[in-house]
């Protein structure tokens, strides 16, 4: 696994990170967020863009996988993420602490690393799960709130009522 990671972290990748003023730790940490957020290849550059855009404007990362990681490390994750969990005190909780977590939350693959180095050229700041492994992206909070209503609130309400 380490050998595979070292191979992925080629001189070209290192140079790309340096050119974008990212340390290797920042690159790998960002890529780990992308890795945990989506397994859908075509979404990786979009997810990377969201996080890069948030960092640029100093917006909180608010990445659910960072909270899950923190809860797992503390032995407190039960498979569901609640609103209360978002307040869990850990430097990995990007709802409570600004910027990137202190380190990676997973071992990112080359596709996630490349997505961080070449994020999509979009203004997206938000995304929400469609509950099928894919996401809906939004540039504004109003758009995002509508997407949350459709893909989370209504979706689960309808499933519960059937």
NUMARTOR-484670 format. One record per residue (C-alpha): residue number from 1; residue in one letter; x, y, z. Coordinates in nm, 4 decimals. Layout:
BEGIN
<r><nr>NUM</nr><rest>a</rest><c1>X</c1><c2>Y</c2><c3>Z</c3></r>
...
//
This chain:
BEGIN
<r><nr>1</nr><rest>x</rest><c1>0.0000</c1><c2>0.0000</c2><c3>0.0000</c3></r>
<r><nr>2</nr><rest>x</rest><c1>0.2790</c1><c2>0.2408</c2><c3>0.0891</c3></r>
<r><nr>3</nr><rest>x</rest><c1>0.4648</c1><c2>0.1546</c2><c3>-0.2317</c3></r>
<r><nr>4</nr><rest>x</rest><c1>0.1490</c1><c2>0.2238</c2><c3>-0.4336</c3></r>
<r><nr>5</nr><rest>x</rest><c1>0.1035</c1><c2>0.5561</c2><c3>-0.2596</c3></r>
<r><nr>6</nr><rest>x</rest><c1>0.4648</c1><c2>0.6570</c2><c3>-0.3214</c3></r>
<r><nr>7</nr><rest>x</rest><c1>0.4221</c1><c2>0.5703</c2><c3>-0.6879</c3></r>
<r><nr>8</nr><rest>x</rest><c1>0.1076</c1><c2>0.7870</c2><c3>-0.7065</c3></r>
<r><nr>9</nr><rest>x</rest><c1>0.2940</c1><c2>1.0713</c2><c3>-0.5394</c3></r>
<r><nr>10</nr><rest>x</rest><c1>0.5210</c1><c2>1.1143</c2><c3>-0.8409</c3></r>
<r><nr>11</nr><rest>x</rest><c1>0.7570</c1><c2>1.4039</c2><c3>-0.9007</c3></r>
<r><nr>12</nr><rest>x</rest><c1>0.4941</c1><c2>1.5465</c2><c3>-1.1377</c3></r>
<r><nr>13</nr><rest>x</rest><c1>0.2310</c1><c2>1.5345</c2><c3>-0.8622</c3></r>
<r><nr>14</nr><rest>x</rest><c1>0.4696</c1><c2>1.6943</c2><c3>-0.6124</c3></r>
<r><nr>15</nr><rest>x</rest><c1>0.5544</c1><c2>1.9692</c2><c3>-0.8633</c3></r>
<r><nr>16</nr><rest>x</rest><c1>0.1826</c1><c2>2.0276</c2><c3>-0.9268</c3></r>
<r><nr>17</nr><rest>x</rest><c1>0.1179</c1><c2>2.0677</c2><c3>-0.5565</c3></r>
<r><nr>18</nr><rest>x</rest><c1>0.4089</c1><c2>2.3072</c2><c3>-0.5176</c3></r>
<r><nr>19</nr><rest>x</rest><c1>0.2918</c1><c2>2.5124</c2><c3>-0.8175</c3></r>
<r><nr>20</nr><rest>x</rest><c1>-0.0481</c1><c2>2.5499</c2><c3>-0.6490</c3></r>
<r><nr>21</nr><rest>x</rest><c1>0.1060</c1><c2>2.6386</c2><c3>-0.3144</c3></r>
<r><nr>22</nr><rest>x</rest><c1>-0.0148</c1><c2>2.3155</c2><c3>-0.1534</c3></r>
<r><nr>23</nr><rest>x</rest><c1>0.2046</c1><c2>2.1185</c2><c3>0.0814</c3></r>
<r><nr>24</nr><rest>x</rest><c1>0.2068</c1><c2>1.7426</c2><c3>0.0298</c3></r>
<r><nr>25</nr><rest>x</rest><c1>0.0133</c1><c2>1.7085</c2><c3>0.3562</c3></r>
<r><nr>26</nr><rest>x</rest><c1>-0.2530</c1><c2>1.9552</c2><c3>0.2346</c3></r>
<r><nr>27</nr><rest>x</rest><c1>-0.2746</c1><c2>1.7792</c2><c3>-0.1026</c3></r>
<r><nr>28</nr><rest>x</rest><c1>-0.3159</c1><c2>1.4359</c2><c3>0.0538</c3></r>
<r><nr>29</nr><rest>x</rest><c1>-0.5602</c1><c2>1.5636</c2><c3>0.3168</c3></r>
<r><nr>30</nr><rest>x</rest><c1>-0.7767</c1><c2>1.7323</c2><c3>0.0521</c3></r>
<r><nr>31</nr><rest>x</rest><c1>-0.7577</c1><c2>1.4225</c2><c3>-0.1667</c3></r>
<r><nr>32</nr><rest>x</rest><c1>-0.8676</c1><c2>1.2090</c2><c3>0.1292</c3></r>
<r><nr>33</nr><rest>x</rest><c1>-1.1824</c1><c2>1.4228</c2><c3>0.1609</c3></r>
<r><nr>34</nr><rest>x</rest><c1>-1.2534</c1><c2>1.3767</c2><c3>-0.2094</c3></r>
<r><nr>35</nr><rest>x</rest><c1>-1.1883</c1><c2>1.0032</c2><c3>-0.1744</c3></r>
<r><nr>36</nr><rest>x</rest><c1>-1.4379</c1><c2>0.9662</c2><c3>0.1101</c3></r>
<r><nr>37</nr><rest>x</rest><c1>-1.7030</c1><c2>1.1963</c2><c3>-0.0395</c3></r>
<r><nr>38</nr><rest>x</rest><c1>-1.7485</c1><c2>1.0204</c2><c3>-0.3718</c3></r>
<r><nr>39</nr><rest>x</rest><c1>-1.6623</c1><c2>0.7001</c2><c3>-0.5462</c3></r>
<r><nr>40</nr><rest>x</rest><c1>-1.7993</c1><c2>0.8417</c2><c3>-0.8701</c3></r>
<r><nr>41</nr><rest>x</rest><c1>-1.5031</c1><c2>0.9234</c2><c3>-1.0931</c3></r>
<r><nr>42</nr><rest>x</rest><c1>-1.6632</c1><c2>1.2072</c2><c3>-1.2858</c3></r>
<r><nr>43</nr><rest>x</rest><c1>-1.7593</c1><c2>1.3806</c2><c3>-0.9598</c3></r>
<r><nr>44</nr><rest>x</rest><c1>-1.4115</c1><c2>1.3896</c2><c3>-0.8098</c3></r>
<r><nr>45</nr><rest>x</rest><c1>-1.3085</c1><c2>1.7141</c2><c3>-0.9859</c3></r>
<r><nr>46</nr><rest>x</rest><c1>-1.6413</c1><c2>1.8718</c2><c3>-0.8794</c3></r>
<r><nr>47</nr><rest>x</rest><c1>-1.6007</c1><c2>1.7708</c2><c3>-0.5146</c3></r>
<r><nr>48</nr><rest>x</rest><c1>-1.2389</c1><c2>1.8894</c2><c3>-0.5259</c3></r>
<r><nr>49</nr><rest>x</rest><c1>-1.3582</c1><c2>2.2215</c2><c3>-0.6692</c3></r>
<r><nr>50</nr><rest>x</rest><c1>-1.6073</c1><c2>2.2653</c2><c3>-0.3838</c3></r>
<r><nr>51</nr><rest>x</rest><c1>-1.3355</c1><c2>2.2174</c2><c3>-0.1230</c3></r>
<r><nr>52</nr><rest>x</rest><c1>-1.0789</c1><c2>2.4281</c2><c3>-0.3078</c3></r>
<r><nr>53</nr><rest>x</rest><c1>-1.3414</c1><c2>2.7043</c2><c3>-0.3482</c3></r>
<r><nr>54</nr><rest>x</rest><c1>-1.4279</c1><c2>2.6881</c2><c3>0.0211</c3></r>
<r><nr>55</nr><rest>x</rest><c1>-1.0627</c1><c2>2.7118</c2><c3>0.1210</c3></r>
<r><nr>56</nr><rest>x</rest><c1>-1.0121</c1><c2>3.0099</c2><c3>-0.1113</c3></r>
<r><nr>57</nr><rest>x</rest><c1>-1.2915</c1><c2>3.2090</c2><c3>0.0527</c3></r>
<r><nr>58</nr><rest>x</rest><c1>-1.2142</c1><c2>3.0754</c2><c3>0.4012</c3></r>
<r><nr>59</nr><rest>x</rest><c1>-1.5510</c1><c2>2.9026</c2><c3>0.4239</c3></r>
<r><nr>60</nr><rest>x</rest><c1>-1.5744</c1><c2>2.6087</c2><c3>0.6649</c3></r>
<r><nr>61</nr><rest>x</rest><c1>-1.5101</c1><c2>2.2744</c2><c3>0.4965</c3></r>
<r><nr>62</nr><rest>x</rest><c1>-1.8090</c1><c2>2.1117</c2><c3>0.6721</c3></r>
<r><nr>63</nr><rest>x</rest><c1>-1.7174</c1><c2>1.7677</c2><c3>0.5418</c3></r>
<r><nr>64</nr><rest>x</rest><c1>-1.9279</c1><c2>1.4886</c2><c3>0.6912</c3></r>
<r><nr>65</nr><rest>x</rest><c1>-1.6517</c1><c2>1.2280</c2><c3>0.6434</c3></r>
<r><nr>66</nr><rest>x</rest><c1>-1.4246</c1><c2>1.4254</c2><c3>0.8780</c3></r>
<r><nr>67</nr><rest>x</rest><c1>-1.6834</c1><c2>1.3998</c2><c3>1.1535</c3></r>
<r><nr>68</nr><rest>x</rest><c1>-1.7329</c1><c2>1.0301</c2><c3>1.0825</c3></r>
<r><nr>69</nr><rest>x</rest><c1>-1.3556</c1><c2>0.9810</c2><c3>1.1008</c3></r>
<r><nr>70</nr><rest>x</rest><c1>-1.3384</c1><c2>1.1633</c2><c3>1.4352</c3></r>
<r><nr>71</nr><rest>x</rest><c1>-1.6281</c1><c2>0.9619</c2><c3>1.5749</c3></r>
<r><nr>72</nr><rest>x</rest><c1>-1.4757</c1><c2>0.6345</c2><c3>1.4531</c3></r>
<r><nr>73</nr><rest>x</rest><c1>-1.1414</c1><c2>0.7213</c2><c3>1.6124</c3></r>
<r><nr>74</nr><rest>x</rest><c1>-1.3260</c1><c2>0.7802</c2><c3>1.9411</c3></r>
<r><nr>75</nr><rest>x</rest><c1>-1.5291</c1><c2>0.4593</c2><c3>1.9050</c3></r>
<r><nr>76</nr><rest>x</rest><c1>-1.8526</c1><c2>0.6603</c2><c3>1.8887</c3></r>
<r><nr>77</nr><rest>x</rest><c1>-1.9740</c1><c2>0.6132</c2><c3>1.5320</c3></r>
<r><nr>78</nr><rest>x</rest><c1>-2.2856</c1><c2>0.3972</c2><c3>1.4982</c3></r>
<r><nr>79</nr><rest>x</rest><c1>-2.3273</c1><c2>0.4179</c2><c3>1.1212</c3></r>
<r><nr>80</nr><rest>x</rest><c1>-2.5497</c1><c2>0.7257</c2><c3>1.1285</c3></r>
<r><nr>81</nr><rest>x</rest><c1>-2.4470</c1><c2>1.0894</c2><c3>1.1421</c3></r>
<r><nr>82</nr><rest>x</rest><c1>-2.6746</c1><c2>1.3143</c2><c3>1.3475</c3></r>
<r><nr>83</nr><rest>x</rest><c1>-2.6901</c1><c2>1.6904</c2><c3>1.3948</c3></r>
<r><nr>84</nr><rest>x</rest><c1>-2.5538</c1><c2>1.6395</c2><c3>1.7461</c3></r>
<r><nr>85</nr><rest>x</rest><c1>-2.2535</c1><c2>1.4543</c2><c3>1.6005</c3></r>
<r><nr>86</nr><rest>x</rest><c1>-2.1600</c1><c2>1.7690</c2><c3>1.4083</c3></r>
<r><nr>87</nr><rest>x</rest><c1>-2.0720</c1><c2>1.9273</c2><c3>1.7435</c3></r>
<r><nr>88</nr><rest>x</rest><c1>-1.8330</c1><c2>1.6463</c2><c3>1.8433</c3></r>
<r><nr>89</nr><rest>x</rest><c1>-1.5124</c1><c2>1.8062</c2><c3>1.9678</c3></r>
<r><nr>90</nr><rest>x</rest><c1>-1.2220</c1><c2>1.6896</c2><c3>1.7557</c3></r>
<r><nr>91</nr><rest>x</rest><c1>-0.9664</c1><c2>1.8789</c2><c3>1.5467</c3></r>
<r><nr>92</nr><rest>x</rest><c1>-1.0870</c1><c2>1.6551</c2><c3>1.2603</c3></r>
<r><nr>93</nr><rest>x</rest><c1>-1.4401</c1><c2>1.7943</c2><c3>1.2859</c3></r>
<r><nr>94</nr><rest>x</rest><c1>-1.4498</c1><c2>2.0479</c2><c3>1.0029</c3></r>
<r><nr>95</nr><rest>x</rest><c1>-1.7877</c1><c2>2.1743</c2><c3>1.1206</c3></r>
<r><nr>96</nr><rest>x</rest><c1>-1.6241</c1><c2>2.3020</c2><c3>1.4395</c3></r>
<r><nr>97</nr><rest>x</rest><c1>-1.2726</c1><c2>2.3848</c2><c3>1.3251</c3></r>
<r><nr>98</nr><rest>x</rest><c1>-1.1848</c1><c2>2.5931</c2><c3>1.0177</c3></r>
<r><nr>99</nr><rest>x</rest><c1>-0.9646</c1><c2>2.4833</c2><c3>0.7324</c3></r>
<r><nr>100</nr><rest>x</rest><c1>-0.8397</c1><c2>2.1364</c2><c3>0.6654</c3></r>
<r><nr>101</nr><rest>x</rest><c1>-0.8281</c1><c2>1.8705</c2><c3>0.9343</c3></r>
<r><nr>102</nr><rest>x</rest><c1>-0.4815</c1><c2>1.8020</c2><c3>1.0803</c3></r>
<r><nr>103</nr><rest>x</rest><c1>-0.4199</c1><c2>1.5170</c2><c3>0.8378</c3></r>
<r><nr>104</nr><rest>x</rest><c1>-0.5773</c1><c2>1.2731</c2><c3>0.5933</c3></r>
<r><nr>105</nr><rest>x</rest><c1>-0.8893</c1><c2>1.0809</c2><c3>0.6914</c3></r>
<r><nr>106</nr><rest>x</rest><c1>-0.8268</c1><c2>0.8034</c2><c3>0.4367</c3></r>
<r><nr>107</nr><rest>x</rest><c1>-0.5698</c1><c2>0.6826</c2><c3>0.1873</c3></r>
<r><nr>108</nr><rest>x</rest><c1>-0.6597</c1><c2>0.8679</c2><c3>-0.1323</c3></r>
<r><nr>109</nr><rest>x</rest><c1>-0.6199</c1><c2>0.7115</c2><c3>-0.4736</c3></r>
<r><nr>110</nr><rest>x</rest><c1>-0.4433</c1><c2>0.8767</c2><c3>-0.7632</c3></r>
<r><nr>111</nr><rest>x</rest><c1>-0.7764</c1><c2>0.9878</c2><c3>-0.9147</c3></r>
<r><nr>112</nr><rest>x</rest><c1>-0.8595</c1><c2>1.1900</c2><c3>-0.6016</c3></r>
<r><nr>113</nr><rest>x</rest><c1>-0.5097</c1><c2>1.3393</c2><c3>-0.5880</c3></r>
<r><nr>114</nr><rest>x</rest><c1>-0.5348</c1><c2>1.4405</c2><c3>-0.9535</c3></r>
<r><nr>115</nr><rest>x</rest><c1>-0.8812</c1><c2>1.5885</c2><c3>-0.8930</c3></r>
<r><nr>116</nr><rest>x</rest><c1>-0.7375</c1><c2>1.8149</c2><c3>-0.6234</c3></r>
<r><nr>117</nr><rest>x</rest><c1>-0.4622</c1><c2>1.9265</c2><c3>-0.8594</c3></r>
<r><nr>118</nr><rest>x</rest><c1>-0.7090</c1><c2>1.9744</c2><c3>-1.1467</c3></r>
<r><nr>119</nr><rest>x</rest><c1>-1.0451</c1><c2>2.0640</c2><c3>-0.9931</c3></r>
<r><nr>120</nr><rest>x</rest><c1>-1.3380</c1><c2>2.1456</c2><c3>-1.2194</c3></r>
<r><nr>121</nr><rest>x</rest><c1>-1.3603</c1><c2>2.5114</c2><c3>-1.3198</c3></r>
<r><nr>122</nr><rest>x</rest><c1>-1.6896</c1><c2>2.5744</c2><c3>-1.1389</c3></r>
<r><nr>123</nr><rest>x</rest><c1>-1.8133</c1><c2>2.8088</c2><c3>-0.8676</c3></r>
<r><nr>124</nr><rest>x</rest><c1>-1.9782</c1><c2>2.5321</c2><c3>-0.6656</c3></r>
<r><nr>125</nr><rest>x</rest><c1>-1.9643</c1><c2>2.5683</c2><c3>-0.2877</c3></r>
<r><nr>126</nr><rest>x</rest><c1>-2.2120</c1><c2>2.2955</c2><c3>-0.1902</c3></r>
<r><nr>127</nr><rest>x</rest><c1>-2.3209</c1><c2>1.9440</c2><c3>-0.2700</c3></r>
<r><nr>128</nr><rest>x</rest><c1>-2.5729</c1><c2>1.6982</c2><c3>-0.1338</c3></r>
<r><nr>129</nr><rest>x</rest><c1>-2.6163</c1><c2>1.3269</c2><c3>-0.1881</c3></r>
<r><nr>130</nr><rest>x</rest><c1>-2.8801</c1><c2>1.1958</c2><c3>-0.4267</c3></r>
<r><nr>131</nr><rest>x</rest><c1>-2.8721</c1><c2>0.8775</c2><c3>-0.2163</c3></r>
<r><nr>132</nr><rest>x</rest><c1>-2.7431</c1><c2>0.6728</c2><c3>-0.5081</c3></r>
<r><nr>133</nr><rest>x</rest><c1>-2.3720</c1><c2>0.7482</c2><c3>-0.4752</c3></r>
<r><nr>134</nr><rest>x</rest><c1>-2.3956</c1><c2>1.0678</c2><c3>-0.6799</c3></r>
<r><nr>135</nr><rest>x</rest><c1>-2.4437</c1><c2>1.4305</c2><c3>-0.5758</c3></r>
<r><nr>136</nr><rest>x</rest><c1>-2.6218</c1><c2>1.7501</c2><c3>-0.6749</c3></r>
<r><nr>137</nr><rest>x</rest><c1>-2.3976</c1><c2>2.0580</c2><c3>-0.6766</c3></r>
<r><nr>138</nr><rest>x</rest><c1>-2.4860</c1><c2>2.4211</c2><c3>-0.6084</c3></r>
<r><nr>139</nr><rest>x</rest><c1>-2.3164</c1><c2>2.7593</c2><c3>-0.6201</c3></r>
<r><nr>140</nr><rest>x</rest><c1>-2.5395</c1><c2>2.9336</c2><c3>-0.3647</c3></r>
<r><nr>141</nr><rest>x</rest><c1>-2.6836</c1><c2>2.8488</c2><c3>-0.0257</c3></r>
<r><nr>142</nr><rest>x</rest><c1>-3.0381</c1><c2>2.9005</c2><c3>-0.1596</c3></r>
<r><nr>143</nr><rest>x</rest><c1>-2.9768</c1><c2>2.6445</c2><c3>-0.4364</c3></r>
<r><nr>144</nr><rest>x</rest><c1>-2.8207</c1><c2>2.4077</c2><c3>-0.1843</c3></r>
<r><nr>145</nr><rest>x</rest><c1>-3.1125</c1><c2>2.4396</c2><c3>0.0579</c3></r>
<r><nr>146</nr><rest>x</rest><c1>-3.3545</c1><c2>2.3532</c2><c3>-0.2253</c3></r>
<r><nr>147</nr><rest>x</rest><c1>-3.1397</c1><c2>2.0513</c2><c3>-0.3132</c3></r>
<r><nr>148</nr><rest>x</rest><c1>-3.1349</c1><c2>1.9395</c2><c3>0.0506</c3></r>
<r><nr>149</nr><rest>x</rest><c1>-3.5142</c1><c2>1.9656</c2><c3>0.0640</c3></r>
<r><nr>150</nr><rest>x</rest><c1>-3.5513</c1><c2>1.7573</c2><c3>-0.2518</c3></r>
<r><nr>151</nr><rest>x</rest><c1>-3.2793</c1><c2>1.4972</c2><c3>-0.2025</c3></r>
<r><nr>152</nr><rest>x</rest><c1>-3.2768</c1><c2>1.4561</c2><c3>0.1740</c3></r>
<r><nr>153</nr><rest>x</rest><c1>-3.5925</c1><c2>1.5839</c2><c3>0.3434</c3></r>
<r><nr>154</nr><rest>x</rest><c1>-3.8531</c1><c2>1.4866</c2><c3>0.0801</c3></r>
<r><nr>155</nr><rest>x</rest><c1>-3.6648</c1><c2>1.1783</c2><c3>-0.0330</c3></r>
<r><nr>156</nr><rest>x</rest><c1>-3.6548</c1><c2>1.0251</c2><c3>0.3145</c3></r>
<r><nr>157</nr><rest>x</rest><c1>-4.0058</c1><c2>1.1423</c2><c3>0.4028</c3></r>
<r><nr>158</nr><rest>x</rest><c1>-4.1431</c1><c2>0.9689</c2><c3>0.0904</c3></r>
<r><nr>159</nr><rest>x</rest><c1>-3.9471</c1><c2>0.6515</c2><c3>0.1627</c3></r>
<r><nr>160</nr><rest>x</rest><c1>-4.0794</c1><c2>0.6469</c2><c3>0.5198</c3></r>
<r><nr>161</nr><rest>x</rest><c1>-4.4387</c1><c2>0.6878</c2><c3>0.3958</c3></r>
<r><nr>162</nr><rest>x</rest><c1>-4.4207</c1><c2>0.3984</c2><c3>0.1479</c3></r>
//
